[in-house]
Structure formats: structure tokens, C-alpha cells
Amino acid sequence: MKAVHGDRISPDKSTEAYTRLKSAVTSYRSFPGTFFNIRTLAERMKLSPTPIREALIRLVHEEVIGFVPGRGYYVKPLDIDDLRADYELTFLMLRFAIEKSANRFNLDDLPPVPTPIDLQGEVDLAANACTVYIETFYEQVALLAGNLRLVRAVRQFNDRIRPVRLFALRSMPSPGEVPADLSRFAAALASGEQKRALGMLEERCQEMVAALPDLVKSLHLRAQHVRMPLEDLV
């Protein structure tokens, strides 16, 4: 009982369980519909069941995983309608931020655009470099609204979409084209070309939404072929 109580009040163990489980689930390598075995996970992660259960409850609230009363927690399949809604809502918020432009857009707040040298070699490193630029760009656009809730919502979008974005970038022959396009978008914002920037935002939204069906299909196919047990991913 003492150990369980210690886990319940330990934010470090709860955070560790949450981080590891979320990373495992959003790698999309485990077959959708797979149920979590809390006891097995606790043994593999060398934690008591309490922080595991707390982490799973948190992931259900975030809609990362599902829950069936009487059966437990399970891996949710990627839902294309949810993804589409996420993108469309976020781009609406970004459009509002650009139209309002309560703050100036500063190019110095962006990281360097990944160069061809940065993108050579390991695929994961190239995808990570592009993702850092993309996410920072969207957050800087959100800051134009002067509304911290909107900025927080865009950061949460980046967090939710990151695994899907990384998979997409790893699958692209030239991932550097995305930050390069966004750097031109950034230049339009910095020079006050609002109409041009809004057109680029609309184009970007249409491209992303159009790519979602093939992207979701590829992720589901990978999960079917890999079929890695959740316990091996934590």
C-alpha cells in the first residue's frame, strides 16, 4: 500500500507514464482496437498500476485513446474526420490572427530554414528539423492575434498533429519544400502583404486536407503490417 500511495502523489511517475504511453500510442505502430493491459504495462515500465491508470485516464480526456466500460482502455484508430476538423479549425484561427494582426510578425523569431545540408543523411533528423520550423511558424502566426488562448490552442494542435506530421515528412522525397514554402509565407507577413498571406494560408489548408486520406491510409497499413505489442513500444 505504501508504494501505491507514493505513486499517487508522485508527479514524476505520473508524468513519466503519461509521456511514455502517449509516445507509444501516437507512434501509430500498434494495431487499432488493441486493449491496454495495465498490469503488463506496469511490469514492463517498472511502475505500479496507479500512475499507468492515471495516465490512461488523462489520454482518454485528450481523446488520444478510447475507453469501453467493463473492458478498459484501447488504441483508437486515426479518424480522418477528426484530423480534417482539427486542421480546418486551426487554419480558421490562423486566418483570424492574420486579419487582426494586433502584433507585428518578426522573421527573427523563426528558427533558420533547414538547409540542404541539414536535410542530408538520416530521415528522422531531417523530419525533426522541418517540424521545428513548421510548428514555430504556426505559433508565431497565432501570436499576431494578441490572444494567448488562441496561441495555446495552436500549440495544442501542434502537439496532437506532431506524430502525423513527422510521418508525412519522413515519407516525402523533399521535406525541405514545406519550410521553404512557409518561409515565403513568413516574408509576406513580415512585409504586411496580408491579402497575399491569406491566399497562401488558404492554399496550405487545402493541400493539407487533400493529403489526409492517403496519409491516414498509409499509417493504418503500417500498423497492420507492424502490429507491435504496446508493451514493446513503451
N, C-alpha and C positions, 0 to 999 in steps of 0.2 A: 504493500500500500504506500509505503514511503516513496518508492521510486515513481509510482504513478503520480502522486501528488507533486513531486518535483518536476515531472514533465509538464503538468498542467500549468504551472506558474513560470515555466522557463520559456521566454520568448525566443531564445536562441534555437531551442529544439523544435519549436513550432514553426519558426521561420525556415529552418533547415528542411523540415519535412515538406512544407509548402513549396519551397523553391525546387527541390529535387523532383517532387511529384509533378509539378506544373511543367518542368522541363521535359520530363518523360512523356507526359500526355501530349504536349504540343510539338513533340518531335514527329508526331503522326506516323510512328513505326509500329504501333500496337493496333491490332485489329479492332475496328469499331464494334461496340457491344460487349467487349471484354469486361468482366466484373473484377473489381479490386478485392483481393484477399488481404484484409487488414493485418491479420496475424503473420502471414508470409512476408508482407512488405515490412512489417516491424522487425522481423528477424533479419531480413536482408539489409535493412537500413540501420540496424543496431540501435533502434529506438523502441520505446514502449508504444503500445497501440494508441495511447492518448493523443500525442501530437500528430500521429498519422490521421486519426479521425478528425481532429480539429482542422487539419489542412484540407481534407476532403470536403468538409462542410464549407470551408471558405471557397474552394474551387467550384462547388455547386452554385453558390451565391453569385460567382463570377460567370456562370454558365459555361465554364470550361469543360466540366464533366456533368453526367446526369445521375439521377437518383431514383430508384424504384422502391417504394415502401415494401418491406418484407424481403427484398432481395439485395439491396445495397447500392453501392456506387459503381458506375460503369463509364467506359470510354465512349464519348459521344462522337458520331461521325461529323465531319465537316459539313455544315449546311450552307449551300450556295446562296440561299435567300438571305440568311443571316449575314454572310460576308458582303453580299451586294448592298444590303441595308446599311451595314457599317460604313462602307466606302461612300455611299451616297450621302449619308448624314454628315460624315466628316467633311466631304467636299462642300456641302452647303454651309457648314460652319466656316470653312476657309474662305468661301466666297463672301460671306458676311464680313469677315475680318478684313479682306482686301477692300471691300466697298466702304467700310467705316474708316480704315486707315487712321486710327487715333494716334498711332505711333509711326515713326519712320522705319523703313526697312534698311538695315545696315548690313552690307556684304561682309564686313569684318566679323560679324557674329557667326558666320558659317565656317565650318572646317574647310581645309583645302579640298578642291575637287580631286578625287583619286586619279592619278596619272597612269598611263600605260604601264609604267614600271611597277606601280603599286598593285596593278591588277594581273601582273605576271605570276606564274607559279601556282600556288595552292588555291584551289577554287574557293574554299571556305574563307580564306583571308580576303580574297577579292570581294566576295559577297558581303562580308562584315564591313569592309571599308566603304562600300556603296551604301549599305544600310545606315551607317552612322551619318553620312551626308544627307540621305533622304529624310531620316527622322528629324534631324536638326533643322532641315529646311522647313518641314511642315510645322514644327513648333515655332520657328521664327515668324512664319506667316500668321500663325494663330495669335502671336503677341501683338500683331497690328491692331487687333480689336480692342486692346486695353481691358480685356476681361479675363481674369485669372481662372474662372470656371471653364471658359472655352479652351484656354491653354491646357488645363488639366484634362479635359475631355479628349483633346488631340493626343496628349501624351498617353492616355489610357488606350486610345486607338492604336498608337504605335506599338504599345506593349502587346496588345491582343494579336495584331497582324504580323508581328516580327517573324515568327516561325514560318508563316506562309510566304512572306516577302523574301526571306533568306532562301527558301526552297526555289522560288521563282528565279532569283538572281543566280543561284547555282546552276540552274537549267539553261540560262541564256548564253549564247555564244559570245556576246559582247555586253556584259553587265554594266560596263562603264558608260554606256549610252544614256542610262537613266539619270545619274547625277550630272552628266554633261548637259542634258536637256533641262534639268532643273536649275542649273547654273545660269542658263539663258533666261529662264523664268525669273530667277532672282535679280538678274540685271534689269529686267523690265520693271520689277517692283521698286528697285532702288532708284531708278530714274523717273519714277512717277507715272509710268505708262500703264495706268490702271486698266483701260479697255483691253490692251494687248495682254496683260497679265490674266485678266478674267477669261479671255479666249483660250489661253494656254492651260488654265486650270480646267476648263470645260473639256478640252481635248484630252488632258491627262485622265480625268474621271472616266470618260468614255472608253479610253484604251484599257484602263484597269478593270472596269466592269466587264468589258468584252472578253478579257483574258481569263476571267474567273472560272468558267465552265471547264476548260481544258486543264487549268491548274488544279482544281478540286479533283477532277478525274485522275490526274497523274498521282496526286497524293493518296487517293484511295487505292489505286492499283499498287503503289509501293507498299502500303500497309498490308494488302492481301498477300503480296509475294514475300515480304519480310516476316510478318507475323511474329514479331519478337514479344516474348512474355514481358509484362510490365515490370516484373521483378528484375529483369536483366537490364532495364533502362534507368533504374534509379541508382 
